[in-house]
Amino acid sequence: MEYIIIANPHSGAGMGMKQFNLLIQYFNDHSLSYSSHLTHYAGEVYQIIKKILPALNANHRIIIIGGDGTLNEAIATFIKFQKSIPISYLPAGTGNDFSREMNFTHDIPTFIERLNNEMISTLELISYNEKLSHTCGIALNSLGFGIDAAICQLNTLKSKKQKSKLGLNKLSYLTPIINAFKNHKEFQASIQINNEPVQVSDKNLLVGLFNHSYFGGGIRFVPTAKQNSHNFELVVARDVTTPTILKAFPFILWNKQHFERFPKHLIKQTATTASIKIEQPILLQTDGEFYSFEEVELEAKLITYPIYLT
């Protein structure tokens, strides 16, 4: 057996490099065969997988080290090449919402033990196609238009030094949330789920699709969303004023009853397919990575991909 490591050394303010070094040390100490690839820029995961793909066989075990965005890029690449090769994931990101949902370990010996047990799960992903720009992709955790994408943008703009110094917890998201809300622009969206129209306001703050409950580094924003539930949750935040968000925020962080307490402002519906149309410039986030569009016609559905339960 040979292990193939693809690692993002910059993820998690250097946690990716730390986990990579610990894993290499473990392999060397136990005389295990491996090859390794470190990424240095966005999109390099795609180039690495494209290069190694022809030689992959059943004796290889692929290990992805990084954050949710790194794992997203790896799975999306295999899907693009129409391959369903099981991969494993050693979390080393900032938020680690996917590993939190899946209960994946950060411990190297435990990770290798679980990987060698060869327990493979069928992972459900949100697959999307933005028709106007011909942009396709996946979301492990969520995709969203509006304020959550603005929050991701502000978090990305933070320096790595700040992230490392402050650490990441629920309260560390408070400043970007407040700043994003101060500068937010409400937008109109036409939405269908399961081929049925959804009644929404013209003053939307967020339109998002959630594949499991966690968001923003451990916030259980959508407690009813579960991985491998054969559906996802559409969430719309609308007509949200400053007093409303100040009242709702403690419930979002700790109480988990925000949908019940603020039904006029937070809409949640279960879906297997969704269609979203927005006729104005808007930001989109998928698993913490953000993109800008002039307008949007997006279709989303569930697909599956195999992953080792580590």
N, C-alpha and C positions, 0 to 999 in steps of 0.2 A: 504494500500500500504506500502511496505517495501523497503527501499533503501539499496543496497549492494554496499559498496565502496571497491574498490581495488586500492591502492595508492602506488606509488613509492616515498618514502620520499626523496630520493637522487637525483631525477631528477631536472634539472634546477638549479644546485648549491643550493639546499634546497628549491626551489620554490614548489616542490611537497609536502613537509611537511607543508609549509605555507598554501597552498590551502586546504590541508586535514584538518588542524586545523580550518580554516575559515568555511569550510563546516560543520564540526562537531558542531561548535558553532551555526551555523544557524539552524541545525536540533534540537539541544537542546533548542534553544530559541523559536522554533515553535512547539515543542513537536511532532516531526516527528519520526517515527520508522525507525531504521537503524541497520545494522551490518557493521563492518569495518575490513579490512585486510591490513596490511602494508607489503610490500615486503622488504627483506633484502639481496637478492642475485639474480643474473641472473637466470632465469628459474623458479622463485618461482610463478610468475603469473600462469604458467601452473599448478603447484601443487595446488594453491588455487582454481582455476576454477574446476579442477578435483574433489576436495573435496566437493564443494558446488553444483556441477551440478545436482546430483540426486534430490535435494530438491527444485530446481528452478521451479517457476510457473508463471502464468500470472500476479500475484500481485507484483512481484519483479521488481525493476528498477536497472539495473547494471550501476554503475558509475566507469569509469576508470580515475584515476588521474596520470599524468606523461607526459613523452615526447612521440614523435612519436614511439620510440622503444617499450615503454610500451604498447601503443595501438596496435601496430603490434603484439606483443606477445599474447595479449588477444584475438584478432580476430582470429589469427592463431590457437590458442588452441580450440576455439569453432568449427572452421572448421575441425580440426583434429578429434574432437568427433562427427562430422557430425551434428552439431547444428546450427540453424540460429536464435539465440536469439538476439533481438535488444539490443544494448548497447549504452551508452552515454559517452561523453568524455569531461573532464574538463582539458584544456591544462595547463601543468606545466613543459614544457621541456626547452631545451636550444635554439633550432632553431624554433620549433613550426610551421614548414612549412605546415603541414597538416591542422591545425586549421586556418592558414592564408588563405589557399585556400578555406576552407569551411566557413569562416567567423564565426567561433565558438567564443563564449564569454569567457572571463576570470572572469567575475563578477558573484559572487555566487547567489545573488537574481535573476539575469537575467537568469542564467543557470537553476535554479530550475523552474522558470516560463516557460521557453521553454521546459524543460523536461516534465512538467506536461501537456503541450499542446499536447504531444504525436504525434508530426509530425515526421514521419519516412521516411528516404530517402534510396534508393537502392544505396549503395556505390560500385563503380567499383574498383577492386584491380588487380594488376598484380600477378598472381600465377606462380611460377616457380618450375621446377624439374631438379635438377642437377643429371644426370643419373649415372655418375661414382662413386659418393660418396653416392648416394641414399638420397640426401638432398633436402627436399621440403620446401617451404616457400611462403610468400607473400611480396609485397611491396605496401605500401599506397602511397608513394611519388615517389620513383625511386629505381632502382637497377643499379649498374654500376661496370664495371671492369676497373682497371687502376688508374688514378690519383685521381678520386673522392674518391675511396676507401682508397687510401694513405692519402688523406686529412682527412678523417674520423678517420683513425688510429692515425694521429698526434693530432687531436683534442681530442681524447679519452685519449691520453697520457698526455695532459695538466692537471695540478693539478686543483682540484675544487677551490682552493684558487685563482689561476690565473683567472679562468673563472669568479668567483664572483667579483674580483677586476677590471678586464678589461671590464666586461660586454660582451654582444654579439651583434655585428652589422656587417654590410657588411665588414667594414675595418678590423674587428678582424679576418677575415678569410684570410687576405692578407699574413700574415707570414706563416701559414701552407701551403697555396697554393704555395708560393715561395719555401719553403723547400721541398714540395712534388715534384715540378717540377725539382729542382736541383738533386734530387735522383731518378727521374723516370726512368723506363726501358720501352722502346717501345716494343710492342708486336704485333704478327700477330693474326688475328681472321678470322674465316670463319663464315659468317653471312647470314641467310635467314630471310626474313620477308614475311608473307603471302605466304609461300612456294616458294618464288622467291629469288635467290641469290642477294646479295648486293655487289657492287664493292667497295672494301676498300684497303687502303695501308697496306703494311707490317709494317709500322711505326706508329702504333696506340698509342695515348696517353690515349684515353677514348673510351669505348664502353658502352653506357648506354641506359636504357629504362625509360622513364619519363611519369608518370601518371598525372602530372599537372605541372604548370609552375615554382613553387618555389623550390629552392635548397639552402642549406647552410645558413639558417636563414634569408630568405627574399630576396635572389637574384632571380630575374625572369630569370633564365637561359634559359628556353624553353617557351617563351611567348605564343606559339600556343598550348601547351599541356593543356588540360582542364579535370577536373574531370567530370565523367559521359558523356564523349563524345563518348563512345563506341569504343575507340581506345587509343593507347598510341603512343609516339614518340620515335623512335630510333635515337640516336645521336652518331656520331662518330667524334672524334677529331683526326686528323692525320697530320703527317709531321709538327709538331709544334716546331718552334725554339724559343729561348729566345726573340729575337726581336718581333716575332709574338705574343707571349703571352703578352708582355708588351704593344703592340699596341691594342690588343683585350680586355685587362682587363677593361679599362674604359667603353667600350661599353657593356661588360657583366654586369658590376655593375649598370650603369645608363642609357645608351642609348637604350639598348635592340635591336640593329640592327646588332649584331655580326654575325648572320648567313648570312645576306645579304652582309656584308662588307668583310667577310673572307670565301667565298664559297669553296676555295681550301682546307681549313683546317677544316671546320665544315660542316658535312653532317647531314641532318635531313630528316627522312622519317616517314610517318604515317603507323601504323601497328595494327593488331589485334592479330597476333601471331608472335613469333620470335624464332629462333634457333641460338645459339652462341656456337662455338667450338674454344677453345684455347688450344694449345698443349705446354704449359709451365707454371711454377708456376705463380700464379696471385692472387691478392686480389679482393674480391667482397664486395660491400657494399649494404645493403638494409635498407633504412630509417635511415641511420647514423650508423648502426651496421656493423662491418666489419668481414670478414672470409677469410681464406687462402685456396687455392686449388693448387694441383700439376698440374692438367690440368682440363679442363672443357668441358662438353657437356650439355648445358642447354637449356631447352625448356620453353617458357613463353607464357601465354595467359591471357585473362581477365576473372575474375569471379566476383560475386557480394556478398554483405553482407549488412544486414539492420543496420542502425544507426540512432539514434535520432538527429534531427537538433537542436542543442543547441548553 
